[in-house]
Amino acid sequence: MKHFFFAIAILAGAAQAADFSTSGQLTLPYSEFRQLLEKSMTPKEKLLPVSQTTLSTHLRLEIKDQEVVGNIRSKVLNMATEPALVPLIGDSVTVMKVEPPDTVLVRKGGYYQVLTAPSSSVEVTLQIGCRGRKEDHTTIFQCQLAPSAIVSLSLAKLPEGQKAEIPGAQWNSETGDYYLAGQESLELRIKKIQEKQPARKVAIMPAVVSEATAAMRLVSDGTFLNSTTWTIRHSKAMVWSVNPGPETQLVSASVAGRPIAPVLGLDGSFEFQLPENPNPTRVELTYTGKTSAFGPVRGDLAVSLPSTDLLIEKSDWQLLLPSGYAPVAVEGNTDFLPGELPNEIRLRKELSRNEAPSVRIYYQKPETNKNQ
């Protein structure tokens, strides 16, 4: 009944616009009346809450220096009864290829948008590239994303020494993909991994020579006999070597008061096996060698003590020249201390390592000088 009155209202409106006859009556054919009646009874078309949408978006990207290359694959749906543009990705990226080739891609409103036919769905793939910006040790890539129910991102293997960070993304450990649902932009941060230097233990000297004392006696042909004693602090058993210099011959050796025969190294050094000892170990070495012969009146010659790779806190050295000779001057890497005898020289060297105490002695015969 309601539709009937509505039809009568329509007819009344039509009648007002018609040209009435003088009788005040309007006559319509039945067919026209029926069309007006059916039209009034047709329900209005319901509007959809969403006309078009992006169902899913998947990005596959690869890092190359300061550039990102890859593709974005989107599934879009147009539910309207007329063509529509559906956004895919922000236009800050560069599009290099579109699949399918006949796809109509439009750049509008800050996005690349695809033209869709009425009531249709389509899958579009864009090959894209984007250049990042540098911030310290980080390269940052950014672009806008079109609203989509599912947004996923997969990254190719990063170069050695780099790692990826995507703020707001959820990482799937099984697939290795990142999910960015609900985000309107993508920020990809590629950081250089700052390699941490492995912790290294500080090297501690295995032993220290707290004191070395030497007594060297020379004769007029340059032959000398030297005896040196080292007091060595060490906490565990070790091999220690000392080099007395070229053209020397061992006379005797002992470790902790026990005579031993040291091993002769390829460089002429003597190697001693020091036992584990909570107390300092005394090593004694006596050897002979030869330097320049003494002149009849005056001259000079050079002599030195054995060298070792251990730190020597203090070395005391007593030198006895042949009887009748007296030192005039001494130069070298030691401190000169006056001796008690005319032909005696006392020397001292402190804090040395891999450096043998050595001196050059200038001498003369005092009685010869007086006669002249």
C-alpha positions as a LaTeX table, in Angstrom:
\begin{tabular}{lrrr}
\hline
Residue & $x$ (\AA) & $y$ (\AA) & $z$ (\AA) \\
\hline
Met1 & 0.00 & 0.00 & 0.00 \\
Lys2 & 2.92 & 2.32 & 0.81 \\
His3 & 4.38 & 1.83 & $-2.67$ \\
Phe4 & 1.00 & 2.60 & $-4.21$ \\
Phe5 & 0.73 & 5.94 & $-2.43$ \\
Phe6 & 4.30 & 6.70 & $-3.48$ \\
Ala7 & 3.33 & 6.03 & $-7.09$ \\
Ile8 & 0.32 & 8.31 & $-6.73$ \\
Ala9 & 2.68 & 11.02 & $-5.41$ \\
Ile10 & 4.89 & 10.61 & $-8.47$ \\
Leu11 & 1.87 & 10.80 & $-10.72$ \\
Ala12 & 0.69 & 13.87 & $-8.92$ \\
Gly13 & 4.07 & 15.50 & $-9.52$ \\
Ala14 & 3.90 & 14.58 & $-13.17$ \\
Ala15 & 0.43 & 15.97 & $-13.36$ \\
Gln16 & 1.56 & 19.30 & $-11.99$ \\
Ala17 & 4.15 & 19.54 & $-14.76$ \\
Ala18 & 1.66 & 18.40 & $-17.48$ \\
Asp19 & $-0.62$ & 20.52 & $-19.50$ \\
Phe20 & $-4.09$ & 19.86 & $-18.10$ \\
Ser21 & $-7.17$ & 20.05 & $-20.22$ \\
Thr22 & $-9.98$ & 22.42 & $-19.27$ \\
Ser23 & $-11.68$ & 19.52 & $-17.48$ \\
Gly24 & $-8.85$ & 19.29 & $-14.94$ \\
Gln25 & $-8.18$ & 15.56 & $-15.67$ \\
Leu26 & $-4.94$ & 13.74 & $-16.74$ \\
Thr27 & $-5.06$ & 10.63 & $-18.79$ \\
Leu28 & $-1.98$ & 8.23 & $-19.03$ \\
Pro29 & $-1.64$ & 5.01 & $-20.96$ \\
Tyr30 & $-1.48$ & 1.95 & $-18.70$ \\
Ser31 & 2.02 & 0.99 & $-19.88$ \\
Glu32 & 3.45 & 4.34 & $-18.80$ \\
Phe33 & 1.64 & 4.14 & $-15.51$ \\
Arg34 & 3.07 & 0.65 & $-14.89$ \\
Gln35 & 6.63 & 1.84 & $-15.65$ \\
Leu36 & 6.29 & 4.68 & $-13.18$ \\
Leu37 & 4.94 & 2.30 & $-10.61$ \\
Glu38 & 7.77 & $-0.27$ & $-11.04$ \\
Lys39 & 10.37 & 2.45 & $-10.91$ \\
Ser40 & 9.05 & 3.67 & $-7.62$ \\
Met41 & 9.20 & 0.16 & $-6.18$ \\
Thr42 & 12.90 & $-0.62$ & $-7.28$ \\
Pro43 & 15.27 & $-0.60$ & $-4.18$ \\
Lys44 & 18.17 & 1.84 & $-4.22$ \\
Glu45 & 21.71 & 0.46 & $-4.94$ \\
Lys46 & 23.71 & $-0.18$ & $-1.78$ \\
Leu47 & 27.11 & 1.57 & $-1.56$ \\
Leu48 & 30.17 & $-0.59$ & $-0.74$ \\
Pro49 & 32.26 & 0.50 & 2.30 \\
Val50 & 35.48 & 0.15 & 0.16 \\
Ser51 & 35.57 & 0.56 & $-3.59$ \\
Gln52 & 39.18 & $-0.59$ & $-4.21$ \\
Thr53 & 42.05 & $-1.91$ & $-2.08$ \\
Thr54 & 45.52 & $-3.47$ & $-2.16$ \\
Leu55 & 45.21 & $-7.02$ & $-0.89$ \\
Ser56 & 48.93 & $-7.75$ & $-0.42$ \\
Thr57 & 52.33 & $-6.28$ & $-1.15$ \\
His58 & 55.63 & $-8.15$ & $-1.22$ \\
Leu59 & 59.02 & $-6.51$ & $-1.73$ \\
Arg60 & 62.18 & $-8.39$ & $-2.70$ \\
Leu61 & 65.21 & $-6.14$ & $-2.31$ \\
Glu62 & 68.98 & $-6.40$ & $-2.71$ \\
Ile63 & 71.63 & $-4.01$ & $-1.36$ \\
Lys64 & 74.31 & $-2.84$ & $-3.81$ \\
Asp65 & 76.68 & $-0.28$ & $-2.29$ \\
Gln66 & 74.44 & 2.74 & $-1.63$ \\
Glu67 & 71.58 & 1.52 & $-3.83$ \\
Val68 & 68.62 & $-0.79$ & $-3.32$ \\
Val69 & 67.28 & $-2.72$ & $-6.30$ \\
Gly70 & 64.49 & $-5.28$ & $-6.52$ \\
Asn71 & 60.80 & $-5.55$ & $-7.19$ \\
Ile72 & 57.44 & $-5.01$ & $-5.55$ \\
Arg73 & 54.56 & $-7.40$ & $-6.28$ \\
Ser74 & 51.07 & $-6.17$ & $-5.40$ \\
Lys75 & 47.61 & $-7.73$ & $-5.65$ \\
Val76 & 44.88 & $-5.11$ & $-6.04$ \\
Leu77 & 41.10 & $-5.33$ & $-6.20$ \\
Asn78 & 38.60 & $-2.89$ & $-7.73$ \\
Met79 & 35.02 & $-3.60$ & $-6.57$ \\
Ala80 & 33.47 & $-0.52$ & $-8.12$ \\
Thr81 & 31.44 & $-0.59$ & $-11.35$ \\
Glu82 & 33.80 & 1.88 & $-12.98$ \\
Pro83 & 37.60 & 2.06 & $-13.54$ \\
Ala84 & 39.72 & 3.18 & $-10.58$ \\
Leu85 & 43.32 & 4.03 & $-9.65$ \\
Val86 & 44.89 & 1.97 & $-6.85$ \\
Pro87 & 48.18 & 3.18 & $-5.24$ \\
Leu88 & 51.13 & 0.79 & $-5.05$ \\
Ile89 & 54.26 & 2.55 & $-3.71$ \\
Gly90 & 55.59 & 6.08 & $-3.18$ \\
Asp91 & 57.10 & 7.80 & $-6.20$ \\
Ser92 & 60.46 & 8.45 & $-4.45$ \\
Val93 & 61.65 & 5.17 & $-5.98$ \\
Thr94 & 62.50 & 4.70 & $-9.65$ \\
Val95 & 60.38 & 2.25 & $-11.66$ \\
Met96 & 62.42 & 0.48 & $-14.35$ \\
Lys97 & 59.95 & $-2.17$ & $-15.54$ \\
Val98 & 56.27 & $-3.08$ & $-15.19$ \\
Glu99 & 54.65 & $-6.51$ & $-15.45$ \\
Pro100 & 52.27 & $-7.24$ & $-17.17$ \\
Pro101 & 53.60 & $-5.00$ & $-19.96$ \\
Asp102 & 50.14 & $-3.62$ & $-20.82$ \\
Thr103 & 49.62 & $-2.35$ & $-17.28$ \\
Val104 & 48.61 & 1.32 & $-17.11$ \\
Leu105 & 50.80 & 2.91 & $-14.40$ \\
Val106 & 50.06 & 6.47 & $-13.33$ \\
Arg107 & 52.15 & 8.76 & $-11.13$ \\
Lys108 & 49.69 & 10.71 & $-9.04$ \\
Gly109 & 49.40 & 12.08 & $-5.50$ \\
Gly110 & 52.94 & 11.04 & $-4.52$ \\
Tyr111 & 52.36 & 7.39 & $-5.50$ \\
Tyr112 & 52.65 & 5.08 & $-8.46$ \\
Gln113 & 49.05 & 3.98 & $-9.09$ \\
Val114 & 47.70 & 1.23 & $-11.32$ \\
Leu115 & 44.55 & 1.69 & $-13.40$ \\
Thr116 & 42.08 & $-1.17$ & $-12.80$ \\
Ala117 & 39.03 & $-2.21$ & $-14.77$ \\
Pro118 & 35.58 & $-2.22$ & $-13.11$ \\
Ser119 & 34.94 & $-5.17$ & $-10.78$ \\
Ser120 & 38.35 & $-6.77$ & $-11.36$ \\
Ser121 & 41.51 & $-7.86$ & $-9.57$ \\
Val122 & 45.05 & $-7.70$ & $-10.93$ \\
Glu123 & 48.58 & $-8.61$ & $-9.86$ \\
Val124 & 51.26 & $-6.04$ & $-10.76$ \\
Thr125 & 55.05 & $-6.32$ & $-10.42$ \\
Leu126 & 57.29 & $-3.24$ & $-10.54$ \\
Gln127 & 61.05 & $-3.44$ & $-10.89$ \\
Ile128 & 62.36 & $-0.60$ & $-8.74$ \\
Gly129 & 65.55 & 1.08 & $-7.58$ \\
Cys130 & 66.28 & 3.57 & $-4.81$ \\
Arg131 & 69.40 & 5.43 & $-3.66$ \\
Gly132 & 70.04 & 5.79 & 0.04 \\
Arg133 & 71.66 & 8.48 & 2.14 \\
Lys134 & 74.70 & 8.05 & 4.36 \\
Glu135 & 74.72 & 8.76 & 8.10 \\
Asp136 & 77.99 & 7.81 & 9.77 \\
His137 & 78.29 & 4.03 & 9.33 \\
Thr138 & 74.64 & 3.63 & 8.23 \\
Thr139 & 72.96 & 3.82 & 4.81 \\
Ile140 & 69.23 & 4.66 & 5.00 \\
Phe141 & 66.60 & 3.89 & 2.34 \\
Gln142 & 63.06 & 5.29 & 2.66 \\
Cys143 & 59.85 & 5.15 & 0.60 \\
Gln144 & 56.10 & 5.47 & 1.14 \\
Leu145 & 53.92 & 2.35 & 1.15 \\
Ala146 & 50.31 & 2.17 & $-0.04$ \\
Pro147 & 47.82 & 0.87 & 2.55 \\
Ser148 & 47.72 & $-2.92$ & 2.34 \\
Ala149 & 46.45 & $-5.75$ & 4.49 \\
Ile150 & 49.73 & $-7.69$ & 4.14 \\
Val151 & 53.14 & $-6.09$ & 3.53 \\
Ser152 & 56.20 & $-8.34$ & 3.56 \\
Leu153 & 59.83 & $-7.76$ & 2.70 \\
Ser154 & 62.59 & $-10.22$ & 1.88 \\
Leu155 & 66.24 & $-9.17$ & 1.65 \\
Ala156 & 68.97 & $-10.82$ & $-0.36$ \\
Lys157 & 72.06 & $-11.81$ & 1.60 \\
Leu158 & 73.83 & $-8.72$ & 2.81 \\
Pro159 & 77.49 & $-8.07$ & 2.03 \\
Glu160 & 80.00 & $-9.21$ & 4.63 \\
Gly161 & 80.16 & $-6.96$ & 7.66 \\
Gln162 & 76.68 & $-5.44$ & 7.28 \\
Lys163 & 73.36 & $-5.89$ & 9.05 \\
Ala164 & 69.80 & $-4.67$ & 8.36 \\
Glu165 & 67.45 & $-2.82$ & 10.68 \\
Ile166 & 63.79 & $-2.05$ & 9.79 \\
Pro167 & 62.05 & $-0.04$ & 12.54 \\
Gly168 & 58.58 & $-1.35$ & 13.34 \\
Ala169 & 58.94 & $-4.56$ & 11.32 \\
Gln170 & 58.34 & $-8.08$ & 12.63 \\
Trp171 & 60.92 & $-10.66$ & 11.55 \\
Asn172 & 59.88 & $-14.24$ & 10.78 \\
Ser173 & 62.77 & $-16.52$ & 11.71 \\
Glu174 & 61.38 & $-19.41$ & 9.64 \\
Thr175 & 61.00 & $-17.55$ & 6.33 \\
Gly176 & 63.53 & $-14.79$ & 6.96 \\
Asp177 & 60.93 & $-12.20$ & 5.86 \\
Tyr178 & 59.99 & $-8.93$ & 7.53 \\
Tyr179 & 56.32 & $-7.94$ & 7.97 \\
Leu180 & 55.25 & $-4.30$ & 8.00 \\
Ala181 & 51.43 & $-4.43$ & 8.19 \\
Gly182 & 49.91 & $-1.10$ & 9.17 \\
Gln183 & 52.99 & 0.97 & 8.30 \\
Glu184 & 52.69 & 3.79 & 5.81 \\
Ser185 & 56.40 & 3.94 & 5.06 \\
Leu186 & 59.44 & 1.68 & 4.79 \\
Glu187 & 62.73 & 2.65 & 6.42 \\
Leu188 & 65.57 & 0.27 & 5.71 \\
Arg189 & 68.81 & 0.90 & 7.62 \\
Ile190 & 71.97 & $-0.93$ & 6.55 \\
Lys191 & 74.66 & $-0.70$ & 9.20 \\
Lys192 & 78.30 & $-1.60$ & 9.03 \\
Ile193 & 79.14 & $-3.99$ & 11.82 \\
Gln194 & 81.88 & $-2.54$ & 13.95 \\
Glu195 & 84.14 & $-5.48$ & 14.48 \\
Lys196 & 85.19 & $-5.87$ & 18.04 \\
Gln197 & 88.82 & $-6.63$ & 18.53 \\
Pro198 & 89.20 & $-9.89$ & 20.39 \\
Ala199 & 90.32 & $-9.45$ & 23.92 \\
Arg200 & 94.01 & $-10.07$ & 24.18 \\
Lys201 & 95.81 & $-10.98$ & 27.33 \\
Val202 & 98.58 & $-8.64$ & 28.30 \\
Ala203 & 101.90 & $-10.35$ & 27.81 \\
Ile204 & 103.82 & $-10.62$ & 31.05 \\
Met205 & 107.55 & $-11.21$ & 31.10 \\
Pro206 & 108.15 & $-14.84$ & 32.03 \\
Ala207 & 111.16 & $-13.88$ & 34.10 \\
Val208 & 113.27 & $-10.92$ & 35.24 \\
Val209 & 116.96 & $-10.75$ & 36.11 \\
Ser210 & 117.03 & $-8.82$ & 39.34 \\
Glu211 & 120.83 & $-8.63$ & 39.40 \\
Ala212 & 123.80 & $-9.59$ & 37.25 \\
Thr213 & 127.39 & $-9.43$ & 38.43 \\
Ala214 & 130.40 & $-9.96$ & 36.19 \\
Ala215 & 134.14 & $-10.14$ & 36.79 \\
Met216 & 136.37 & $-9.99$ & 33.70 \\
Arg217 & 140.16 & $-10.27$ & 33.69 \\
Leu218 & 142.24 & $-9.40$ & 30.62 \\
Val219 & 145.85 & $-10.26$ & 29.78 \\
Ser220 & 148.20 & $-8.42$ & 27.44 \\
Asp221 & 147.50 & $-10.56$ & 24.33 \\
Gly222 & 143.79 & $-9.69$ & 24.58 \\
Thr223 & 142.62 & $-12.97$ & 26.06 \\
Phe224 & 139.98 & $-12.56$ & 28.75 \\
Leu225 & 138.21 & $-14.74$ & 31.29 \\
Asn226 & 134.74 & $-13.67$ & 32.34 \\
Ser227 & 132.48 & $-15.02$ & 35.07 \\
Thr228 & 128.88 & $-13.76$ & 35.27 \\
Thr229 & 126.16 & $-14.64$ & 37.75 \\
Trp230 & 122.49 & $-13.90$ & 37.08 \\
Thr231 & 119.79 & $-13.94$ & 39.76 \\
Ile232 & 116.54 & $-14.74$ & 37.91 \\
Arg233 & 112.98 & $-14.42$ & 39.25 \\
His234 & 110.59 & $-16.85$ & 37.51 \\
Ser235 & 107.46 & $-18.69$ & 38.65 \\
Lys236 & 107.59 & $-21.74$ & 36.39 \\
Ala237 & 110.03 & $-23.93$ & 34.53 \\
Met238 & 111.43 & $-22.29$ & 31.41 \\
Val239 & 114.24 & $-22.27$ & 28.88 \\
Trp240 & 116.56 & $-19.27$ & 29.11 \\
Ser241 & 119.28 & $-18.35$ & 26.66 \\
Val242 & 122.25 & $-16.04$ & 26.93 \\
Asn243 & 124.74 & $-15.10$ & 24.21 \\
Pro244 & 128.35 & $-14.48$ & 25.33 \\
Gly245 & 129.39 & $-13.27$ & 21.89 \\
Pro246 & 131.44 & $-14.77$ & 19.02 \\
Glu247 & 134.61 & $-16.83$ & 19.43 \\
Thr248 & 134.06 & $-17.68$ & 23.07 \\
Gln249 & 134.55 & $-21.02$ & 24.78 \\
Leu250 & 132.63 & $-22.32$ & 27.76 \\
Val251 & 134.63 & $-23.06$ & 30.91 \\
Ser252 & 131.86 & $-23.92$ & 33.38 \\
Ala253 & 128.14 & $-23.44$ & 34.00 \\
Ser254 & 125.73 & $-24.11$ & 36.85 \\
Val255 & 122.05 & $-23.63$ & 37.65 \\
Ala256 & 120.98 & $-23.29$ & 41.30 \\
Gly257 & 124.45 & $-24.45$ & 42.36 \\
Arg258 & 124.40 & $-27.61$ & 40.22 \\
Pro259 & 126.87 & $-27.92$ & 37.35 \\
Ile260 & 125.21 & $-28.42$ & 33.95 \\
Ala261 & 126.11 & $-28.48$ & 30.30 \\
Pro262 & 123.93 & $-25.94$ & 28.46 \\
Val263 & 122.60 & $-26.54$ & 24.94 \\
Leu264 & 124.42 & $-24.62$ & 22.22 \\
Gly265 & 122.00 & $-22.70$ & 19.98 \\
Leu266 & 122.44 & $-22.02$ & 16.25 \\
Asp267 & 123.37 & $-18.38$ & 16.94 \\
Gly268 & 126.06 & $-19.36$ & 19.43 \\
Ser269 & 123.91 & $-18.76$ & 22.50 \\
Phe270 & 123.81 & $-21.05$ & 25.54 \\
Glu271 & 120.38 & $-22.39$ & 26.51 \\
Phe272 & 119.63 & $-23.27$ & 30.16 \\
Gln273 & 116.68 & $-25.25$ & 31.48 \\
Leu274 & 115.45 & $-23.42$ & 34.59 \\
Pro275 & 113.42 & $-25.59$ & 37.00 \\
Glu276 & 110.19 & $-24.49$ & 38.64 \\
Asn277 & 111.28 & $-22.58$ & 41.68 \\
Pro278 & 109.37 & $-20.23$ & 44.02 \\
Asn279 & 112.67 & $-18.57$ & 44.87 \\
Pro280 & 115.06 & $-16.79$ & 42.46 \\
Thr281 & 117.41 & $-19.07$ & 40.51 \\
Arg282 & 121.14 & $-18.34$ & 40.27 \\
Val283 & 122.82 & $-19.11$ & 36.96 \\
Glu284 & 126.62 & $-18.94$ & 36.76 \\
Leu285 & 128.57 & $-18.93$ & 33.53 \\
Thr286 & 132.32 & $-18.77$ & 33.01 \\
Tyr287 & 133.82 & $-18.52$ & 29.55 \\
Thr288 & 136.93 & $-17.30$ & 27.79 \\
Gly289 & 137.46 & $-15.28$ & 24.63 \\
Lys290 & 139.82 & $-12.86$ & 22.98 \\
Thr291 & 139.82 & $-9.18$ & 22.01 \\
Ser292 & 142.57 & $-6.88$ & 20.68 \\
Ala293 & 146.06 & $-7.25$ & 22.13 \\
Phe294 & 147.33 & $-4.46$ & 24.36 \\
Gly295 & 149.78 & $-1.97$ & 22.89 \\
Pro296 & 153.22 & $-1.59$ & 24.49 \\
Val297 & 152.53 & 2.00 & 25.58 \\
Arg298 & 148.90 & 2.94 & 24.99 \\
Gly299 & 145.85 & 1.95 & 22.96 \\
Asp300 & 142.20 & 1.03 & 23.14 \\
Leu301 & 140.01 & $-2.07$ & 22.94 \\
Ala302 & 136.33 & $-3.02$ & 23.16 \\
Val303 & 134.75 & $-5.65$ & 25.38 \\
Ser304 & 131.18 & $-6.60$ & 26.28 \\
Leu305 & 129.13 & $-8.84$ & 28.54 \\
Pro306 & 126.65 & $-11.52$ & 27.42 \\
Ser307 & 123.24 & $-10.36$ & 26.15 \\
Thr308 & 119.83 & $-11.81$ & 27.02 \\
Asp309 & 116.19 & $-11.13$ & 26.11 \\
Leu310 & 115.20 & $-10.83$ & 29.77 \\
Leu311 & 114.95 & $-7.51$ & 31.51 \\
Ile312 & 118.01 & $-6.95$ & 33.72 \\
Glu313 & 117.33 & $-4.54$ & 36.53 \\
Lys314 & 120.98 & $-3.96$ & 37.38 \\
Ser315 & 124.32 & $-5.17$ & 35.98 \\
Asp316 & 127.59 & $-4.63$ & 37.89 \\
Trp317 & 130.81 & $-5.28$ & 35.99 \\
Gln318 & 134.36 & $-5.40$ & 37.25 \\
Leu319 & 137.18 & $-5.16$ & 34.67 \\
Leu320 & 140.82 & $-5.87$ & 35.50 \\
Leu321 & 143.43 & $-4.74$ & 32.96 \\
Pro322 & 146.84 & $-6.41$ & 32.74 \\
Ser323 & 149.26 & $-5.36$ & 35.45 \\
Gly324 & 151.05 & $-2.16$ & 34.51 \\
Tyr325 & 148.18 & $-0.73$ & 32.46 \\
Ala326 & 145.78 & 1.95 & 33.67 \\
Pro327 & 142.52 & 3.18 & 32.12 \\
Val328 & 142.64 & 6.72 & 30.78 \\
Ala329 & 139.03 & 6.94 & 29.52 \\
Val330 & 136.02 & 4.69 & 29.13 \\
Glu331 & 133.06 & 5.12 & 26.78 \\
Gly332 & 130.03 & 2.91 & 26.19 \\
Asn333 & 126.49 & 2.23 & 27.32 \\
Thr334 & 127.36 & 1.86 & 31.00 \\
Asp335 & 128.08 & 4.19 & 33.91 \\
Phe336 & 131.73 & 4.44 & 34.98 \\
Leu337 & 132.61 & 3.91 & 38.64 \\
Pro338 & 136.22 & 4.39 & 39.83 \\
Gly339 & 137.94 & 1.21 & 40.94 \\
Glu340 & 140.08 & 0.59 & 44.02 \\
Leu341 & 143.08 & $-0.64$ & 42.00 \\
Pro342 & 144.99 & 1.31 & 39.33 \\
Asn343 & 144.16 & $-1.29$ & 36.67 \\
Glu344 & 140.55 & $-1.81$ & 37.81 \\
Ile345 & 137.40 & $-0.46$ & 36.17 \\
Arg346 & 133.94 & $-0.72$ & 37.69 \\
Leu347 & 130.88 & $-0.34$ & 35.47 \\
Arg348 & 127.14 & $-0.39$ & 36.05 \\
Lys349 & 124.15 & $-0.60$ & 33.72 \\
Glu350 & 120.54 & $-0.42$ & 34.86 \\
Leu351 & 117.34 & $-1.59$ & 33.16 \\
Ser352 & 118.57 & $-3.23$ & 30.01 \\
Arg353 & 117.07 & $-5.82$ & 27.68 \\
Asn354 & 118.52 & $-7.34$ & 24.52 \\
Glu355 & 121.41 & $-4.92$ & 25.00 \\
Ala356 & 124.74 & $-6.21$ & 26.20 \\
Pro357 & 126.75 & $-3.89$ & 28.46 \\
Ser358 & 129.75 & $-2.87$ & 26.33 \\
Val359 & 132.61 & $-0.38$ & 26.59 \\
Arg360 & 135.67 & 0.86 & 24.78 \\
Ile361 & 138.65 & 1.32 & 27.08 \\
Tyr362 & 141.49 & 3.75 & 26.43 \\
Tyr363 & 144.61 & 2.78 & 28.41 \\
Gln364 & 148.30 & 3.48 & 28.82 \\
Lys365 & 151.34 & 2.40 & 30.85 \\
Pro366 & 151.93 & 5.15 & 33.45 \\
Glu367 & 155.58 & 4.23 & 34.12 \\
Thr368 & 156.38 & 4.49 & 30.41 \\
Asn369 & 154.80 & 7.92 & 30.28 \\
Lys370 & 156.92 & 9.09 & 33.24 \\
Asn371 & 160.16 & 7.98 & 31.57 \\
Gln372 & 159.33 & 10.06 & 28.55 \\
\hline
\end{tabular}
